[in-house]
Amino acid sequence: MCGRFTLRTPATVLTRQLLLDLGVEAPADLRPRFNIAPTQMIAAVREVSPGDRTFDWLRWGLVPSWAKDVSIGNRMVNARAETVAEKPAFRDAFRRRRCLVLADGYYEWRKEGSKKQPYYIRMADESPFAFAGLWERWSPGGSNDAVLETCTLITTDANEVTRPIHDRMPVILSPTEYVLWLNPEFRDPRALLPLLKPYEAGEMIAVPVTPYVNNPKHDDPACLKAVG
């Protein structure tokens, strides 16, 4: 699964390296985040209508439109690639409401005896990237008041770098896949599902970090402190 990640890349660099080709800019007041956790607002790019892309803030933990209350989102921070096209909570969003969730690293924990060792997993060159996400709109009783927009991250099998730590990893899309993934008019699962694959291991590294990151209240550079 993916339960924590980072987006610490400065707004100007994020725009230049990742967002410029998508036709959007990161807000100038985007602040570095070192320990993003479920239920928090996360940065995403959406294409609500063809060619109209926006930078948006979405609550992490997908709440389906038919849900009775938002608490279901606490269990919907990830969607498995193997079942995302059929599972009722995700299938409609998979066809119609896909997004890119912006990140530059994520955390995973490896069981070592009675303890869990946290690892920070990122691109070797520290460049930002995009997770494959799904988004939904929810409001109490289906009204147009107090609309909440939420999202989930899709996970797949681990690659060679991450497998020794955990058997799952978030789907990281390559820039050549962004256009197809974002297009809300493209709804054929046969073309979308092949995108949900492990990312190329040769471009990634995993670094053991201190248990400081275990506390989701910690959100500062100390989360990245390597062990040893």
Sine and cosine of phi, psi and omega as CSV:
sin_phi,cos_phi,sin_psi,cos_psi,sin_omega,cos_omega
0.00,0.00,0.07,-1.00,0.12,-0.99
-0.75,-0.66,0.92,-0.38,-0.07,-1.00
-0.90,-0.44,-0.12,0.99,0.05,-1.00
-0.49,-0.87,0.56,-0.83,0.09,-1.00
-0.42,-0.91,0.03,-1.00,-0.05,-1.00
-0.81,-0.58,0.42,-0.91,0.22,-0.98
-0.54,-0.84,1.00,0.08,-0.10,-1.00
-0.95,-0.31,-0.06,1.00,0.00,-1.00
-0.91,0.42,0.78,-0.63,0.03,-1.00
-0.83,0.55,0.51,-0.86,-0.09,-1.00
-0.83,0.56,-0.67,0.74,-0.03,-1.00
-0.92,0.40,-0.63,0.78,0.02,-1.00
-0.94,0.33,-0.65,0.76,0.02,-1.00
-0.86,0.51,-0.69,0.73,0.03,-1.00
-0.90,0.44,-0.72,0.70,-0.05,-1.00
-0.92,0.39,-0.66,0.75,-0.12,-0.99
-1.00,0.05,-0.43,0.90,-0.15,-0.99
-0.76,-0.64,-0.65,0.76,-0.20,-0.98
-1.00,-0.07,-0.34,0.94,-0.09,-1.00
-0.85,0.52,-0.70,0.71,-0.01,-1.00
-0.94,0.35,-0.30,0.95,0.03,-1.00
-1.00,0.02,-0.13,0.99,0.05,-1.00
0.98,0.19,0.38,0.93,0.05,-1.00
-0.74,-0.67,0.27,-0.96,0.04,-1.00
-0.81,-0.58,0.57,-0.82,0.11,-0.99
-0.96,0.28,0.61,-0.80,0.03,-1.00
-0.89,0.46,0.57,-0.82,-0.05,-1.00
-0.88,0.47,-0.44,0.90,-0.04,-1.00
-1.00,-0.04,0.22,0.97,0.06,-1.00
-0.87,0.50,0.84,-0.55,-0.04,-1.00
-0.97,-0.23,0.49,-0.87,0.02,-1.00
-0.89,0.46,0.68,-0.73,0.05,-1.00
-0.83,-0.55,0.76,-0.65,-0.10,-1.00
-0.92,-0.40,-0.05,1.00,-0.06,-1.00
-0.33,-0.95,0.90,0.43,-0.03,-1.00
-0.96,0.28,0.75,-0.66,-0.10,-0.99
-0.82,-0.58,0.33,-0.94,0.04,-1.00
-0.80,0.60,0.51,-0.86,-0.05,-1.00
0.98,0.19,-0.14,0.99,0.06,-1.00
-1.00,0.08,0.28,-0.96,0.03,-1.00
-0.99,0.15,0.73,-0.68,-0.03,-1.00
-0.80,-0.59,0.44,-0.90,-0.09,-1.00
-0.99,0.13,0.73,-0.68,-0.04,-1.00
-0.58,-0.81,0.38,-0.93,0.13,-0.99
-0.90,-0.43,0.76,-0.65,0.01,-1.00
-0.80,-0.60,0.31,-0.95,0.10,-0.99
-0.75,-0.66,1.00,0.05,-0.08,-1.00
-0.93,0.38,-0.58,0.82,0.13,-0.99
-0.75,-0.66,0.46,-0.89,-0.10,-0.99
-0.78,0.62,0.83,-0.56,0.05,-1.00
0.99,0.12,-0.11,0.99,-0.03,-1.00
-0.96,-0.27,1.00,-0.02,-0.06,-1.00
-0.98,-0.18,0.59,-0.81,-0.03,-1.00
-0.69,-0.73,0.48,-0.88,0.16,-0.99
-1.00,-0.03,0.82,-0.57,-0.10,-0.99
-0.68,-0.73,0.34,-0.94,0.11,-0.99
-0.96,-0.28,0.81,-0.58,-0.03,-1.00
-0.82,-0.58,0.56,-0.83,0.04,-1.00
-0.98,0.20,0.77,-0.63,-0.07,-1.00
-0.98,0.18,0.90,-0.44,-0.06,-1.00
0.78,-0.63,1.00,-0.06,-0.17,-0.99
-0.92,0.40,0.75,-0.66,0.07,-1.00
-0.92,-0.40,0.95,-0.30,0.00,-1.00
-0.86,0.51,0.46,-0.89,-0.04,-1.00
-0.87,0.49,-0.44,0.90,-0.05,-1.00
-1.00,-0.01,0.00,1.00,-0.04,-1.00
-0.92,0.40,0.54,-0.84,0.02,-1.00
-0.98,0.22,-0.53,0.85,0.04,-1.00
-0.45,-0.89,0.14,-0.99,-0.14,-0.99
-0.97,0.24,-0.20,0.98,-0.09,-1.00
-0.88,0.48,-0.41,0.91,0.02,-1.00
-0.88,0.48,-0.44,0.90,-0.01,-1.00
-0.89,0.46,-0.43,0.90,0.01,-1.00
-0.90,0.44,-0.37,0.93,0.00,-1.00
-0.97,-0.24,0.07,1.00,-0.10,-0.99
-0.86,-0.52,0.59,0.80,0.01,-1.00
-0.98,0.22,-0.38,0.92,0.04,-1.00
-0.77,-0.64,0.48,-0.88,0.12,-0.99
-0.78,-0.62,0.76,-0.65,-0.02,-1.00
-0.97,0.24,0.72,-0.69,0.00,-1.00
-0.86,0.52,-0.55,0.84,-0.08,-1.00
-0.93,0.36,-0.40,0.91,-0.08,-1.00
-0.82,-0.57,0.02,1.00,-0.13,-0.99
-0.89,0.45,-0.49,0.87,-0.03,-1.00
-0.98,0.20,-0.29,0.96,-0.04,-1.00
-0.91,-0.41,-0.46,0.89,-0.09,-1.00
-0.91,0.42,0.78,-0.62,-0.09,-1.00
-0.80,0.60,-0.58,0.81,-0.05,-1.00
-0.93,0.37,-0.39,0.92,-0.14,-0.99
-0.86,-0.51,-0.35,0.94,-0.22,-0.97
-0.89,0.46,-0.62,0.79,0.00,-1.00
-0.94,0.33,-0.66,0.75,0.05,-1.00
-0.90,0.44,-0.59,0.81,0.02,-1.00
-0.88,0.48,-0.57,0.82,-0.02,-1.00
-0.99,0.12,-0.52,0.85,-0.20,-0.98
-0.84,-0.54,-0.39,0.92,-0.16,-0.99
-0.72,-0.70,0.97,0.24,0.03,-1.00
-0.97,-0.24,0.46,-0.89,-0.01,-1.00
-0.55,-0.83,0.20,-0.98,0.14,-0.99
-0.96,-0.30,0.82,-0.58,0.06,-1.00
-0.98,-0.18,0.83,-0.56,-0.13,-0.99
-0.99,0.13,0.68,-0.73,-0.05,-1.00
-0.38,-0.92,0.18,-0.98,0.17,-0.99
-0.63,-0.77,0.24,0.97,0.08,-1.00
0.18,-0.98,0.30,-0.95,0.08,-1.00
-0.54,-0.84,0.28,-0.96,-0.03,-1.00
-0.95,-0.31,0.56,-0.83,0.14,-0.99
-0.59,-0.81,0.44,-0.90,-0.08,-1.00
-0.90,-0.44,0.72,-0.69,0.04,-1.00
-0.95,-0.32,0.74,-0.67,0.03,-1.00
-0.95,0.31,0.82,-0.58,0.04,-1.00
-0.75,-0.66,1.00,-0.04,-0.10,-1.00
0.93,0.37,-0.81,-0.58,0.00,-1.00
-1.00,0.00,0.01,1.00,-0.05,-1.00
-0.89,-0.45,0.21,-0.98,0.09,-1.00
-0.84,-0.54,0.83,-0.56,-0.01,-1.00
-1.00,-0.06,0.86,-0.51,0.05,-1.00
-0.97,0.23,0.59,-0.81,0.07,-1.00
-0.81,-0.59,0.59,-0.80,0.12,-0.99
-0.97,-0.25,0.85,-0.53,-0.09,-1.00
-0.92,-0.38,0.80,-0.60,-0.08,-1.00
-0.48,-0.88,0.07,-1.00,0.14,-0.99
-0.95,0.31,0.58,-0.82,-0.03,-1.00
-0.86,0.50,-0.53,0.85,0.00,-1.00
-1.00,-0.05,0.13,0.99,0.03,-1.00
0.90,0.44,0.36,0.93,0.01,-1.00
-0.97,0.23,0.45,-0.89,0.06,-1.00
-0.96,0.27,0.29,-0.96,-0.01,-1.00
-0.49,-0.87,-0.08,-1.00,-0.05,-1.00
-0.74,-0.67,0.79,-0.61,0.15,-0.99
-0.98,0.18,0.48,-0.88,0.16,-0.99
-0.98,0.19,0.85,-0.52,-0.02,-1.00
-0.79,-0.62,0.25,-0.97,0.11,-0.99
-0.82,-0.58,0.52,-0.85,0.01,-1.00
-0.74,-0.67,0.37,-0.93,-0.01,-1.00
-0.58,-0.82,0.36,-0.93,0.16,-0.99
-0.93,-0.36,0.67,-0.75,0.02,-1.00
-0.64,-0.77,0.59,-0.81,0.10,-0.99
-0.54,-0.84,0.47,-0.88,-0.02,-1.00
-0.86,0.52,0.82,-0.57,0.04,-1.00
0.92,0.38,0.23,0.97,0.00,-1.00
0.96,0.27,0.23,0.97,-0.01,-1.00
-0.97,0.22,0.09,-1.00,0.04,-1.00
-1.00,-0.03,0.06,1.00,-0.01,-1.00
-1.00,-0.02,0.54,-0.84,0.10,-1.00
0.79,0.62,0.76,0.64,-0.01,-1.00
-0.94,0.34,0.74,-0.67,0.04,-1.00
-0.92,-0.38,0.79,-0.61,0.04,-1.00
-0.96,-0.29,0.81,-0.59,-0.11,-0.99
-0.78,-0.63,0.18,-0.98,-0.01,-1.00
-0.47,-0.88,0.22,-0.98,0.08,-1.00
-0.68,-0.73,0.37,-0.93,0.06,-1.00
-0.97,-0.26,0.68,-0.73,0.02,-1.00
-1.00,0.05,0.68,-0.74,0.03,-1.00
-0.90,-0.44,0.36,-0.93,-0.01,-1.00
-0.60,-0.80,-0.12,-0.99,0.05,-1.00
-0.89,0.45,0.50,-0.87,0.02,-1.00
-0.95,0.32,0.44,-0.90,0.13,-0.99
-1.00,-0.06,-0.12,-0.99,-0.10,-0.99
-0.91,0.41,-0.47,0.88,0.01,-1.00
-0.97,0.24,-0.66,0.75,-0.12,-0.99
-1.00,-0.03,-0.30,0.95,-0.07,-1.00
-0.87,0.50,-0.61,0.79,0.04,-1.00
-0.90,0.43,-0.26,0.96,-0.03,-1.00
-0.99,-0.15,-0.72,0.70,-0.05,-1.00
-0.40,-0.92,0.46,-0.89,-0.06,-1.00
-1.00,0.09,-0.02,1.00,0.04,-1.00
-0.81,-0.59,0.40,-0.92,0.12,-0.99
-0.54,-0.84,0.41,-0.91,0.07,-1.00
-0.94,0.34,0.53,-0.85,0.08,-1.00
-0.96,0.29,0.86,-0.51,0.08,-1.00
-0.95,-0.30,0.87,-0.50,-0.04,-1.00
-1.00,0.02,0.53,-0.85,0.10,-0.99
-1.00,0.06,0.42,-0.91,-0.02,-1.00
-0.82,0.57,-0.50,0.86,0.00,-1.00
-0.93,0.36,-0.24,0.97,-0.03,-1.00
-0.99,-0.17,-0.12,0.99,-0.09,-1.00
-0.88,0.47,-0.70,0.72,-0.08,-1.00
-0.87,0.50,-0.75,0.66,0.00,-1.00
-0.90,0.43,-0.70,0.72,-0.06,-1.00
-0.89,0.45,-0.64,0.77,-0.08,-1.00
-0.98,0.18,-0.41,0.91,-0.12,-0.99
-0.89,0.45,0.94,-0.35,-0.06,-1.00
-0.95,0.31,-0.23,0.97,0.00,-1.00
-1.00,0.00,-0.14,0.99,0.03,-1.00
-0.99,-0.11,0.90,-0.43,-0.17,-0.98
-0.77,-0.64,0.31,0.95,-0.06,-1.00
-1.00,0.04,0.95,-0.31,-0.02,-1.00
-0.85,0.52,-0.46,0.89,-0.03,-1.00
-0.90,0.43,-0.46,0.89,0.05,-1.00
-1.00,-0.07,-0.44,0.90,-0.04,-1.00
-0.99,0.14,-0.64,0.77,-0.07,-1.00
-0.87,0.49,-0.60,0.80,0.03,-1.00
-0.89,0.46,-0.29,0.96,0.04,-1.00
-0.96,0.28,-0.33,0.94,-0.13,-0.99
-1.00,0.00,0.92,0.40,-0.11,-0.99
-0.84,-0.54,0.28,-0.96,0.06,-1.00
-0.88,0.47,0.60,-0.80,0.02,-1.00
-0.97,0.25,0.41,-0.91,-0.01,-1.00
-0.84,0.54,0.90,-0.44,-0.10,-0.99
-0.91,0.41,-0.53,0.85,-0.06,-1.00
-0.89,0.45,-0.26,0.96,-0.01,-1.00
-0.99,-0.12,-0.02,1.00,-0.14,-0.99
-0.86,-0.50,0.39,-0.92,0.13,-0.99
-0.69,-0.73,0.38,-0.93,0.05,-1.00
-0.80,-0.59,0.79,-0.61,-0.07,-1.00
-0.86,-0.51,0.83,-0.56,0.08,-1.00
-0.92,0.39,0.71,-0.70,0.00,-1.00
-0.83,-0.56,0.18,-0.98,-0.07,-1.00
-0.96,0.29,0.33,-0.94,0.01,-1.00
-0.91,0.41,-0.04,1.00,0.02,-1.00
-0.80,0.60,-0.58,0.82,-0.05,-1.00
-0.94,0.33,-0.28,0.96,-0.05,-1.00
-0.86,0.52,-0.52,0.85,0.00,-1.00
-1.00,0.08,0.90,-0.43,-0.03,-1.00
-0.91,0.42,-0.21,0.98,0.07,-1.00
-0.97,0.25,-0.30,0.95,0.04,-1.00
-0.99,0.14,0.87,-0.50,-0.03,-1.00
-0.60,-0.80,0.95,0.32,-0.03,-1.00
-0.44,-0.90,0.15,-0.99,-0.09,-1.00
-0.84,0.54,-0.36,0.93,0.01,-1.00
-0.88,0.47,-0.35,0.94,0.05,-1.00
-0.88,0.48,-0.42,0.91,-0.07,-1.00
-1.00,-0.08,0.04,1.00,-0.06,-1.00
-0.90,0.44,0.85,-0.53,-0.05,-1.00
-0.96,0.27,0.49,-0.87,0.06,-1.00
-0.96,0.27,0.70,-0.72,0.06,-1.00
1.00,-0.04,0.00,0.00,0.00,0.00
